[in-house]
């Protein structure tokens, strides 16, 4: 398990908004493992750290281009197929957010063949119209979940620094 400086984390939490803090924490994870998550360095992070990193990927990708972008950029296996949706429900107690993730996973499975094709920018942009349900789930995250979940995740990290840092 990776260890980061707890005192710095407490100071960062006081000075940043919740999304900035989550990004700061996960930037530390990524820096410590060499910049990117790979099969070779996955074991360097603990389960809780993986969950926070999954949430970071959801934040970054969905805020930029929805769940379609998250999938197209290759994060679906890590975020949707791994234990993250269950951790959100059972460990974090966020049943509504977990339900949203399972809905995204269902849509991902339904359209996996289309989403795994190589495509140019125009074809990619057309996905937002073709996969309206998946696009709406991204809007649901941004409109209904992100503002509630991000502060809870940041607070959870600070309250249990030994798990996350």
N, C-alpha and C positions, 0 to 999 in steps of 0.2 A: 504494500500500500504506500502510496506517495504521501509525503508530509510537506506541508507548506507552513509558513510563519503565521502563528495564530494572532499575535499582537498586530501585525500588519493587516490581517483580515478584519479585526475589530475596528481599526482605524478606517479602513476602506468602507466598511459597512456604514459607519457614521457619516462619511463624506459623500457617498454615492447614492443614486437611486437604485432600486432593486435590480433592474436590468443591467445597469453598469456594474453593480457588485457581482452578479452572477457571471458576467463576461470577464471581470477581473479574476475571479476564482478559477474559472475554466481556462483562461489564458495561462494561468499558473500551471494547471494540469498539462496543457498542451506544450508549454515550454519545457516542462520537466521530462516529457516523453519524446522530445525531439521535434515538436512542431505539428505532428499529425498522428492520429490514431491509426495503428496498423495491427495486423494479426500478431506481429512479433512483440509489440509493446503493450498490448491490452492488459496483460497481467500486472502491469505496473500500477494500475488504478484499482481501487477497491470498488465494491458493488455500489456504494453510495456515491462515489465519485463518478462512476459510469452513468448513474441516473441523472446527476446534475449536468453532465456533459450532453446527455441526450436532450435534456430540456434546453440547453444552450443551442443545440442544433435546431430544435423546433423554433425557438425564438428567432434566431438569425435567418433561417430559411423562410419561415412563414411570414415574417414581417417584410421580407424582401419580395417574395413571389409566391406565397401560399404553400400548401402541402404539395402542389404539383411540382414546385421548385425543389422542395425537400426530397421528393422521390427522384426527380430527374437528376439531381446532384449526387445520388447514390446513398443517401442516408436512411432510406426506408428499412433495409435489413437490420441496421443497428438500432434504430429508434422504434420501429413498429414490430419487427419480428423477435426482438430480444425481450428481456423481462421488463422493460421500461413501462409499458401500459399497466402491467400488474403491480409494479412498485408504486406507481402513482395512486392506484386504488388502495392497496393493502398497507403500504408503509407510510405514504404521504396523506392518506385519507381523503383524496380528491376524486370522489366518485364521478362527478360530472366531467371533469377533464379526462379521466380514464375512459369514460364512455365515448367521448369525442375521439380519442386516439383509436379505440376499437372500430369506430365508424370509418375513420380514415383507413385503417388496416383492411377493412372489408372492401372499400372502394379500390384500394391499391390492388388487392387480389383480383377483383373483378376486371380491372383494366391493366394488369401487369404487362401483358404482351404489348399493348399500345405504348405504355410508358417506358418500356425498355428499348424501343427502337432508337437508332441514331436519327437525329433530325436537325434541320437547320432552324434558324431563329423564327422564321414564319410558321413552321410546323409546330414549334414549341409554343408560340403565342396562341395558335389555334386550339391547343389543348385546353386552354382556359374556357373556351366556349363549348368544346366537345365534352369535357368532363365537368359539367356544371356542379354536380353534387360535391365533388372533391374541392372545387373552387369555393363553394359555399361553406364547406367545413373550415377552410382557412379563414374566411371572414368571421365565422363563429368563434374561432380561437381568438382572433384579434378583438372582436366586439364584446365577447362574453367571458373569456377565460384569462387572457393574458394579464389584464390589470388586477385580477384577483390572485392568480397563481404566482406570478413573479414575486410579489412581496412575501408571500408565504414561503416560497423556496429560499429566498434570501434570509428570512428570519430563521428558518430551519437550519440553514448552514451555520449561522452565528450561534444558535442555541446548542448545537451539537458539533462544535468545531473538531472534536476528536475524530468523528466519523468522516467529515468532509475535507479536513485539512491535513 
